[in-house]
């Protein structure tokens, strides 16, 4: 008697792309040549392809259409550098057990606090992070300081509703939904995917320099780290490729890593 084999497709993950997914070209990522739309590439936030406050730009359209032509399906978390006013206009639909929005038929935003079943594995997703590049504040459009500060490379600021949105950090409702969905899984999942690291890993990355401060999201994720059983935690945001074996975690930036 011949047993049928269950064939699982591939899942690859990479970090922030900030509006330029060219690392997913066939020259850099040739493995895609054998992939299909049943295979996934997951971006861990700061995608930046729903960004322009005026609406979808020519550059955004080019890259979103480019991703749509790929043999694989692109899934992504939101980071802190996304236009949440626009992201939140997309219809929320069910996808593999969780809430998602389809930016293109095969370019899909995985919403916060969801558990997705992908290739027979459970993935908890929670995007967002606190921006580190706002040392000099958030200015309102029309503020006379903008023109001057744009020429000063020492200034670290963003503009409300243009390059920064308060929704970079989660609402209580999103956090509560995440806890409820994890509870339904008996606080056990295969993978946790976030943009921001939990506080304990953030402190490791800080190295005692006091560069990175904990916040409501990193503390929320720390609580999840404490109470949820997981096999691997992957996050972006910090622009490094680094493993944290003791925490069963890794930060991804340019690396494209296959997990399944």
N, C-alpha and C positions, 0 to 999 in steps of 0.2 A: 504494500500500500504506500503510495507516494503522498507525503504530507505537503500541504500548501505552505509556502513560506511567506511570512509577513514582511514586505519590503518597505522600510522606512526611507523617506527621502532625506535630503541634506538640509541642515540648518547652519548657516554661517552668521557670525556677529562681528560688528565693527563699531568704532566710536564716532565722535562728532565729525560732521562733514562741513558744517557752516556754509551751506548753499552750493557746495561743489562736490558732487558724488563721483568725480572722475577716477577715484581709486577703484571704482567698480568697473572700470574698462576691462576689456578682455586682455589687454597687454599686461595689466597689473594683477588681474584676478582671472587667470585663464581657466580655473576650475569650473567657471560658469558654463563653459562650452558643453558640458555634459548634464547641465541642470534643466529643469522644466518649471512650469508655473506651480508645480506642487512642492518645489524647493523654496526655502526662505532665506533671505538675507535680512538681518535685523540691525537697525541703526539705533544706537543707545542715546538718542537725543541730540539737541542742537543741530537739527537737520537744516533748518533755514531755507526751506523751499516753499514755505507758506509764511512769508516775511514782510513783503512790501506793504506799507500801510495804505497805499493807493489801490491795491488789488494785485492780482497775479501779473507779475512783470514778464517781459519777454524772456529774461534769463530763467525765471522760475518755470515758465511754460516749457522752455527748451529742455531743461533738466528733468522735469516731471514726465514729459513725453518720452525722453530718452530712457528713463527708468522703466516706463511702461513697455518699451520695446524689448526689454531684457527677457531672457528665457526664464528667469526666476521671478518670484514675487517679493517685493520689498515691504517689510514691516518696520515701523518706527515708533519709538517713544518720543514724547516732546521733551525738550530741554528747558533751559531758561532763556535761550535766544530763539524764541518763536513768536509769531504774531498770534496771540491767543484770541484777539478779537475776530480774526479770520478763521482760525482753527475751529473755534466754537460755533461757526455757522454751518459746518458740515453735519449732515444727518448722522445720528448715532444708530448703528445697526449691530446685530449680533454676528460675531465671527469666531468660530472655533470655541464657543462657550463664553466669550466675554464681549464687552462693548468696544466698538471700533468705529472709525470713520474712513470712508473710501475717498481718498484724494484723487486717485485714478483707480480703475478697476483692479489693478495689482500693485498699487502704492497705498498702503493702509496704515492709518494712525491707531496704535493700540492705546486705549484710554487708561487713565490712572486707576489703580486699585482693582484691577481685573485679574482673573485667572483664566488663561487660555490653554486649551489642549492642542498641542502641536506635535505631530508625529508620535503620538502616544505618550508624550511627556507633559507635565503641568508647568506652566510659566506664570509667575506673578509679576505684574508690570506696574511700575509707578514712576512716571516721568516728573520733570520739574527739578529746580534747584535754585538756590539763592545766587544771584550774580555777584562775582568777585570784582568786576570792573566798574563799580559805581562809587568809588572812594569819594569823589567830589560831588556826588549827589545825582538826583533825578531832576532834570529841568523840564519845565513845561514848554510846549511849542511856542515860539515867539519870544522866548527869554533872550534878552540882548547879549547874554554871556555866551550863547551857543556859537555865534560867528567867531568870537575871539577864541574860545576854548577849542574849537575845531582845528585851530592852527597851533595849539599848544599840546605837544605830544606827552607832556607830563600830566595832563588832566585826564582823569578817568571818570567819565560821566555818560549818562544816557538820557534819552528824551522820552517822556511819557507818551505812550500811544504811537510812537514812531520807531524807537529802538529798545523799548522796555515796557513790560506789562506786569502789573501786580500779580497776575495769575501764574507767574513763574513759580510761586509757592502755592501749595494746595489749600483748598477750602476744608473746613471741618467735615463737610459732607463727603468729600473725596476720601479723606482719611478714614472716616467711619465705614465707608463702603469697602475699602480695602480690608479692614479688620473683619467685617462680616463675611467677605468672600473667602478669606483665609480660614475663618472658622468653619465654613462649609467643607473645606478640605482637611478638617481636623488639624489645622496649622502645620500642614506638611505638603511641600511642593518640591518638584525636581529642581527648578531654576527660579531665581529671583533676578529680574532685570530692572535696573533703575538708571537714572541719569546721575543722581547725587549719591555719594557713598554714605553709609551710616556714620554716626559721630565717632565711634571708636577707630574706624579706618581713616576718617578725615584727620583725626589727631595724629595717627601714624604718619600720614602724608605731610602734615605740618612740621613734624620733627622738632617740636618745641619752639618753633620760631614765632608762633602766635600770628601766623598769616591768615589762617582759616578759622573762622568762628562757627561753632555749632548753631543751628537754627531749628525752627519748628519741624522742618522736613527731615534733616539729618537725625534729630532726636526721635522722630516717629519711626524712621527706618532702623534706628538702634533698638527700639522696642521690638520691632519685627525680628531683627537679628537674634534677639534674646529669646523670643518665644516661638519662633517658627523653625521647623526642621527643613533644611534644604540641602541639596547636593552641591550647588555652585551658585555664587552671586556674581553677576557681571554688571559693571557700571562704566560710565563715561565721565564727561565734565572736566576732568582734571588734566587732560592733554598729556598723559603719559601712558606707557604700556608697562604695567607692573602687576606682579602676582603677590597675593597675600595668602599663602598656603594655610597658615594657622586659622584663617577666617574662611577658608574655602571660597576665596573671592579673587577677582582680578579687575583692574582698570584697563580699559581698551581705548586706544586712540587710533593710530593709523593701521594697526594690525587688523587683519581679517582672519578670524579664528573659526574653525569648524568645531561645533560641539556635538552634532549628531550626523 
